[in-house]
Amino acid sequence: MNATSAPDHLSPQHLAVSTSTLRLYSWNVNGIRATIKKGLWDWMMTESPDILGLQETKISSDQLTLDMTQRLGYQSYWSHAEKKGYSGVAIYTKIPPINVTEGLGIERFDREGRVLVAEYDRFYLYVVYFPNGQRDAERLQYKLDFYQAFIDHANALQATGKPVVFCGDVNTAHHPIDLARPKANETTSGFLPIERAWMDRVVEAGYIDTFRHLNPTQTEAYSWWNMRAMARERNVGWRIDYFFISPHLLPHLAEARIHPDVMGSDHCPVSLTLMF
């Protein structure tokens, strides 16, 4: 199905972007309305990402305002969950995409508004809010089923010959280096062997974890912190927000960063810079 798009009344010069450097950001905002109140627009104006993917927007189409959908210089696209105040993803982009679609084509997943796919000249971009499996065994299985459906979908697009970039809150820390308390969380969804094994398969399929590729030994690099017990202040966190790229894009990988100094959510933004 097609994604909800904001009307485009922007002039071509507002959509211009460098042909050599592309800066992409991803951020689980844990409610876009709350993050707006905490300075989202000021941050966005300062950083000026070429493409920004948001997860967990927690907003319905009838709650969107022009201030949200028509940011100067950007087109915006949205996917909403059927359930009010739940899930949801969005893309803000300076570069007009060829096409933007919504979902994986599987109703049990698509009704939660977790996926947008934007096709650009050089790649497909997935912005994804992957499920959390901590509620119960049934929800964990839903998460694992979603994982498989997602990678099947991404592989099919990649097989067309155009590379894939996927970003978002994956809700799993891959390796012990990716969370502050690995031993204490071995039986917690988000660091279960079966979840980490799926991430192994993603890497074995050729997808590259851009941050870890460029920072193979960096410790204490996290993108999410529990809001309780001052975990962020003590940096007791998890790296569960990622940018993965197809191997064909590796020669264009210039930078991958985590931005823990950016407040406004229990997650912080992560970013990817590609050079063409």
N, C-alpha and C positions, 0 to 999 in steps of 0.2 A: 504494500500500500504506500502511497505517497506521504511524505512527511508534511506536517503543518508548516507552512512558510509564512513569514511576515511579508506584507506587501513591500515591494522594492521601489522606493521613490528617490534613490540615491544616484547622484551623478557619477559617470565613469571615473572621474579623477578621484572620487572618494573610495573607489574600489581598487585603485592602483596599488601594486605591491612590488617589491624588488623581484626581478626575475632570477636573482642569484641566491638569495637567502630567504628561507621560509621558517617562521617561528610559530610553533604549535604549542598550545597549553591545554592541559586537562585538569579539571578540578571537581571533586565531589563537594558541592556547596552545602549539602545537608539542609536544603530549603532555600530556594533562591530569594524569596522575600526577606528572610532573616539576614541573608548575606548582603543583600542590597543595603539594608539598614546599617550594616557594619562596614560599608565602604567599597562594595564590589565595583561600582561604576568608576570611582576614583582610581582604584587599582587597574582596572581595564584601560582607562585613559592613559595612565602612566606607562604600563607595560606594552600596550598596543599590539597584542598578538595578532598575527595574520589569521590564525584560526584558533578558536577557543571551544573546547568541548566541555560541557557541564554534565554532571550526573547528580542524581537525587534532587531534582529541582522541586519536587513536591508541589506541583501546581497543575491545575486543569486549564484547558484551553479557554474556558469562559472567565478565568481569573487573570489572564494575561492583559497587560496594559500596553499602550503604545510606547511608553517609556521602556518597557522590557523588550519589545519586539523590533523597534526601529532605532537602534543605537546608531549614531552618526558613523558612517563608514562601513557598516556591517549589514549583511543579510543575516536573518536568523531562521532557524528551523527547529521544530519541537516535536517530541513524542511524549504522550501523556499516558499514565496508567488509568485504567477504568476506576480504580479505587481512589477516592479523593485524598489528597495530601500524602501521596505515596509515590516513590520511585520517580521516573521521568528523566529524560535527557534532552539536551539542547546543543545546537551548534551556532556559534557566531563566526561569520567568515567574511573577510574582506575580498576574497577571491570568489567570483561567482562559480559555483560548482556546475558540472555538466548535468548532474542529477542527484537528488537526495531521496532515499527511500527509508522506510520505517519498518523495523522488525526483522525477524528471521523467516517469516512465512509459516510460523507454527503458532497456532492460536493460544495455546496454554502459556507461551512465553510472551507473545506480542501484546497480550492484554495488560501486561505490567509496564509497558512503555520503557523498555530497557535498551533499545538499539536504534541508532541512526547510522546510515551508510551514505556517505557523500562521495561521489565520483568526481575526481579532478583529472586534469590532463595527464599527470604523472603517476597517480596512485589512487586507490580507494582508501578512504578513511572511515574506520568504525569508531564511533563513540558509544561506549557500552557501560552500563551499570550492572555488573554481574551479581547474581543473587547471593545473599548471606545464608549460610547453612546452619546457623547456631540454634534455631528455634527447636527443631526436633529432627528425627531420622527422615521423616517424609520430606521436610524442606531441604535437608542435605541431599537427598536423591534428586530433588528438583534442580538444585544447583549443579550437580554432576551431569544431569541430562542437558541442562542449558549449556554447560561447558562443551559437551560433545556436539550439540546442534550448532553452536557458534563456530567452532573450528571447522566443521564440515562446510558451513556457509562461506567462511573466509577462504578456505582452500579452493572451493569452487570458483570464487572470483579470481583468486590468484592464478588459477589454471588458465584463465583467459589471456594471460600474458602481461597483465598490469599488476604491479606490486601492491601490497596491502600495508597500511599502517593501522594498528588498533591501539586504542588508549582507553583508560577509564579505571574505575575501582574494580579490581579483579577479586577482591575479598579473600585473597590468599597470599600469604608470605611464602616465597618459594624456598628459601634456604635459611638455615639458622642465623646467618649474618643479617637477614632481613627483618628480624624482630629482636626486641631487647630481652625477652624472657623465653627463649626457645624450649628449654626443658620443661618449664611450667605450663606450656601450651601444646604439648605433644598430643593431647587428647581433646583439644579445642578445635572446633570447625574454624577454618582459616589457616590452620597449620597441620591438618591431618595428613598422614601419608598418602591417602587416596586423592586428596586435593593437590598435593605437591606433585604426585605422579602425573596428573594431567598437565601441569606446567612443564614437567620434564618432557612430555610428548610434544608440547608446543615448540620447545627449543629443538628437540630432535627433528621436528618437521622443517626446521630452518629459520623460524622466527627468532629475532634477536631482541633480547631485553636491553634496550639502548643504554639505560643508566648503568646497569651492571657490566655491560660490555666496555664502557669507558671508565668505569670505577670498580674494577674487579675486587678490590680488597677494602673498599671504604666501609667503615663500620658506623653505627649510630646514625644512619641515614634513613629516616622514617618519614612516612607521609600521612599517618593516622595515629591519633592518640585517644585513649579512653578519656572521656570528659570527667570521670571521677578520679579522686586521689591525686590531683595535680600531675597527671601523667605527662602532659605536654611540658610543663615546667621542668620536670625531671628527665624529660626525653625518654620516657619508657613507652616506646611506640612500635609500630609495624610499618613496613614498606609494602603496601598493598595496591598502590596506584602506579600504573605502568604506561610506557610507550613501547610497543613491540613493532618491528619493521620486518618486511620481507628481505631476504638476503640481497636481492638486486639493488636495494636502497643503501646497503652498507657503505659503498664508496661515497655516498652523499651525506653520511652522518657526521655532523660537525660538533654537536653538543647535546647533552642530556642532563637535566638538572632537577633537583628537588628544591622547593622554596619554603622551608619551614618558618621563615620570618613573616610569611603572609598569613594574617589572621582572618577570622570570619566564619570558620567552620571547624569541625573536629578533624578534617583533612586539610592538607595544604596543596597548592598546585604543584604539578610536575610539568616539565617542558621538554621539547625536542626541537633542535635546530637542524635543518637540512640545507645543504648547499648544492645548487645546480649550476 
